[in-house]
């Protein structure tokens, strides 16, 4: 992206002794640029490398091809981005990943990058990372690390011919912060366009915002909240004192219109930025009314026009839009219809009206006798407004879409049993399907309302109380995040995609529950893992592995390479199995191989990773290798 540089306006006449600009401690500067400037480090890492992938696809003309993103999980603790763009030759790799302020993107507003510091962001979460460049038929792997002076260094590990397309892959080992990286990805890709990310955790791409009003360069919600300025796929929060709409939403800007800080976290509040924001707010406000009318007129039926008109005229948007809704209102009924509505968990109350309610949680039915109790219970438990027309003619008179009419016989039945409260009976019950969307331990959005058919099939469940999991095994299903990880364990190690349903505590006391084929999730996971005979878990010391990898980065040793080739995939299932009481076999063969090596070269036990790199000559002689 093009940067505006202040013009040089200094003239010097005469002969003076001058000095050139110099840079001091490079390691300290890298600490400042790669570590200290980011307030949210996982967000910075995801944003910077995904933006670089986007730019590479733009420059290579491959925007129709997705780039791959791997977010860290409990079983696969690494972050990586593999693009299919231009790739980099060795000179460019060394310049970009061990230099500061080096960028080839300052002459174009077609790409996002410009500062030349984003490639160092991985150093904010790790001491080293790998870069693999696929360039003109050659695949080259590099190790990027900080030397004993904290300066960035690029070491070429290996090169080989390849038939893979050009591109670049950055891989960073992450020992923790799994949830933070998921949250970061959801923020980064909220307004993403132009290229497509292919992500191993797809639900981070789900955008829960419902924009009441959306144009080509803006989206506005009908509630109070923060406004964001989106430029080059990156969203910057607009300061409160410059927000003229005071609602949740976004405004889009072309690359180069706005200025921002080096971390890409905040707007630079310059006169130019303030003027651009002011112009954008005025532009959007001036076309709200005409766009509203245009969108309403495009609706296929009178009811849909009335619904959209009501939506756009209410709340914060309605205050700015000043829309005349009278031409779109549904007709007033000649006689009243009935509806039941529940407020704040109370009993559903009956109302009569000649004005038909509209909205997202409203259902329409035709009158039938002896349905009042079922309607009231349904309206309360499902938080649905139930509108009942006297007959079909009244429904037609209201001008609602007749395909929305439902049958009252389809509502869940109620059975009264002695000494027990009401409960659903028959073929279906109200429950919740676990579909993790949020990144907090308590998140109601992770539970989707669903009618569960009770038959002879086994149903795996957890108990819910106010959408919080009630569990005796906190390590297995203590909250939404832990439950999600446990389900992933089952998939990884058993190849089973299990659906988990949430049942209200009250339902567990009913006859329908006792007669159903239900199994608690904790019992299910114990049973399934117990079926495995002699599951093997590899156990080894991560610190020893890191020391071997540090040696391998700077010293060519066949002995070290042969050990690292044997490194098994780290398995975290052993702790879970131990808590479950399920027997498993510990495989410590790799650990013993490493211990034999360090017993043979015992002095390496007291040498740190940094000392290995700074004294590579001495270490290489000690183990019989050669310096790379």
Order of alpha helices (4+ residues) and beta strands (2+ residues): alpha-alpha-beta-beta-alpha-beta-beta-beta-beta-alpha-beta-beta-beta-beta-beta-beta-alpha-alpha-alpha-beta-beta-beta-alpha-beta-alpha-beta-beta-beta-beta-beta-beta-beta-alpha-alpha-beta-alpha-beta-alpha-beta-alpha-beta-alpha-alpha-beta-alpha-alpha-alpha-beta
